[in-house]
């Protein structure tokens, strides 16, 4: 009797531990085994994390080079247009024939727009350097793509309007009785034509910069 009492006391003192039951009817498993190719997936994910910053850094370096070239070209286009002038050798004391960019408002706007674009491209170089140092940063690229798009539109407008003026200067318009003044002001027309071509090059470079930034943002998302 003493043994039975001791055994019952021992059972009362020991805590009752219930074993977990598996729900076999519903087919639920409490332990999930990793997939067989888990290590391969993790290794591939690590390789993508390592390769993505290097790839984006290369794009940022290319962006910096194109941005520097576009800034120099825009400044050169504005300077070329602003310094192009010609005076005909035959003139009198009261009459003088000369051609200057200030004679046409379109060419004056061309100088202003290309100066603004060149200044913007120069100021945007630090943001491009930030993209090189931090290739995964999104805000600098987003800022650049918005401003580049606006500058590209301004450059295309100024270059297209100036190209129309230069075309009339070269060929004239018989319907409006506009004579081709480039027959007399040949040096002036050559200078303005070179400035307009340089401005179109700037617009093309800005377009490439926008595409690069958009592609980098797409890859980051």
C-alpha positions in Angstrom: 0.0 0.0 0.0 2.9 2.4 0.8 4.4 1.7 -2.6 1.1 2.5 -4.4 0.7 5.7 -2.4 4.3 6.7 -3.3 3.7 6.0 -6.9 0.5 8.0 -7.0 2.2 11.0 -5.3 5.0 10.8 -7.8 2.6 10.9 -10.7 0.8 14.0 -9.1 4.1 15.8 -8.7 5.4 15.3 -12.2 3.9 17.6 -14.9 1.8 16.1 -17.6 3.4 16.6 -21.0 1.1 16.0 -24.0 2.7 14.9 -27.3 1.8 16.9 -30.4 -0.6 15.2 -32.7 -0.2 15.2 -36.4 -3.2 16.0 -38.4 -3.0 13.2 -40.9 -6.5 13.6 -42.2 -5.9 17.0 -43.7 -2.4 16.2 -44.8 -0.8 19.2 -43.0 2.9 19.0 -42.2 4.4 20.8 -39.2 8.0 20.6 -40.5 8.8 22.2 -43.9 11.8 20.9 -45.8 13.7 23.3 -48.0 13.6 22.7 -51.7 16.3 20.5 -53.3 17.7 23.5 -55.2 17.6 25.9 -52.3 21.4 26.3 -52.1 21.5 27.0 -55.9 18.8 29.6 -55.6 20.6 31.4 -52.7 23.9 31.3 -54.5 22.4 32.8 -57.6 20.7 35.5 -55.5 24.0 36.4 -53.9 25.7 36.6 -57.3 23.0 39.0 -58.6 23.5 41.2 -55.5 27.2 41.3 -56.2 27.0 41.9 -60.0 24.2 44.5 -59.9 26.2 47.3 -58.3 29.1 46.7 -60.7 26.8 46.9 -63.7 25.1 50.0 -62.5 28.4 51.7 -61.7 29.5 51.1 -65.3 26.3 52.8 -66.5 26.9 55.7 -64.1 30.5 56.2 -65.4 29.2 56.2 -69.0 26.5 58.7 -68.0 29.2 60.9 -66.5 31.3 60.9 -69.7 28.3 61.6 -71.9 27.2 64.4 -69.6 30.6 66.0 -69.7 30.7 65.8 -73.5 27.2 67.3 -73.8 28.1 70.2 -71.4 31.1 71.1 -73.5 29.2 70.8 -76.7 26.3 73.0 -75.5 28.7 75.7 -74.3 30.6 75.5 -77.6 27.3 75.9 -79.5 26.3 78.9 -77.5 29.7 80.5 -77.8 29.9 79.9 -81.5 26.5 81.5 -82.2 27.3 84.4 -79.9 30.6 85.2 -81.5 29.6 84.7 -85.1 29.2 88.0 -87.0 30.2 89.3 -90.4 30.4 92.8 -92.0 30.4 93.2 -95.7 33.5 95.0 -97.1 31.5 97.5 -99.1 29.8 100.2 -97.0 29.5 103.9 -96.9 29.7 106.4 -94.1 25.9 106.2 -93.5 25.2 102.6 -94.5 26.8 99.4 -93.3 25.8 95.8 -94.0 26.4 93.4 -91.1 25.0 90.2 -89.7 24.9 89.3 -86.0 22.9 86.8 -83.9 21.1 89.7 -82.1 19.4 90.7 -85.3 17.2 87.6 -85.0 15.3 86.8 -81.8 15.4 83.1 -82.6 19.1 83.1 -82.6 19.2 85.1 -79.4 17.0 82.5 -77.8 19.3 79.8 -79.1 22.2 81.3 -77.3 20.2 81.6 -74.0 18.8 78.1 -74.2 22.2 76.4 -74.9 23.8 78.4 -72.2 21.2 77.2 -69.7 21.5 73.6 -70.9 25.3 73.8 -70.7 25.1 75.2 -67.2 22.7 72.6 -66.1 24.8 69.8 -67.5 27.8 71.1 -65.6 25.9 71.4 -62.3 24.5 67.9 -62.8 28.0 66.3 -62.8 28.1 66.0 -59.0 24.8 64.0 -59.1 26.3 61.7 -61.7 29.3 61.2 -59.4 26.9 60.3 -56.6 25.4 57.6 -58.9 28.9 56.2 -59.4 29.7 56.1 -55.7 26.2 54.7 -54.8 25.0 52.8 -57.9 21.9 51.5 -56.2 20.6 55.0 -55.2 17.3 55.8 -56.9 16.7 59.6 -56.0 19.7 61.0 -57.9 18.8 59.0 -61.1 15.1 60.1 -60.8 16.2 63.7 -60.5 18.5 63.5 -63.4 16.0 61.8 -65.7 13.4 64.5 -65.0 15.8 67.4 -65.6 17.4 65.7 -68.6 14.0 65.3 -70.2 13.1 69.0 -69.7 16.5 70.1 -71.0 16.2 67.8 -74.0 12.9 69.4 -74.9 14.3 73.0 -74.7 17.3 72.1 -76.8 15.2 70.5 -79.5 12.9 73.5 -79.7 15.8 76.0 -79.9 17.8 73.9 -82.4 14.7 73.3 -84.6 13.7 77.0 -84.7 17.3 78.1 -85.4 17.6 75.4 -88.1 14.5 76.9 -89.9 16.1 80.3 -89.9 19.4 79.0 -91.1 17.6 77.1 -93.9 15.9 80.3 -95.1 19.2 82.1 -94.9 20.8 79.5 -97.2 18.0 78.9 -99.6 15.6 81.8 -99.2 11.9 81.6 -100.1 10.7 82.6 -103.6 7.1 82.7 -102.5 7.8 85.3 -99.9 10.5 87.0 -101.9 13.1 86.2 -99.3 16.6 86.2 -100.8 19.3 83.7 -99.6 21.5 86.1 -97.6 24.2 83.4 -97.3 25.4 84.4 -100.7 26.7 87.6 -99.2 27.2 86.5 -95.5 28.9 83.2 -96.1 31.0 83.2 -92.9 28.1 84.1 -90.7 25.9 81.3 -92.2 28.7 78.7 -91.7 29.1 79.7 -88.1 25.4 79.6 -87.3 25.1 76.2 -89.1 27.8 74.7 -87.0 26.2 76.0 -83.8 22.9 74.5 -84.8 24.5 71.1 -85.6 26.2 71.2 -82.2 22.9 71.9 -80.5 21.3 68.9 -82.2 24.2 66.7 -81.0 23.5 68.0 -77.4 19.8 67.0 -77.8 20.9 63.5 -79.0 23.2 63.1 -76.1 20.5 64.1 -73.7 18.2 61.6 -75.2 20.8 58.9 -74.6 21.2 60.0 -71.0 17.4 59.8 -70.5 17.4 56.2 -71.9 20.3 55.2 -69.7 18.7 56.6 -66.6 15.3 54.9 -67.4 17.0 51.6 -68.1 19.0 51.8 -64.8 15.8 52.6 -62.9 14.0 49.8 -64.6 16.7 47.3 -63.6 16.7 48.5 -60.0 13.0 47.8 -59.6 
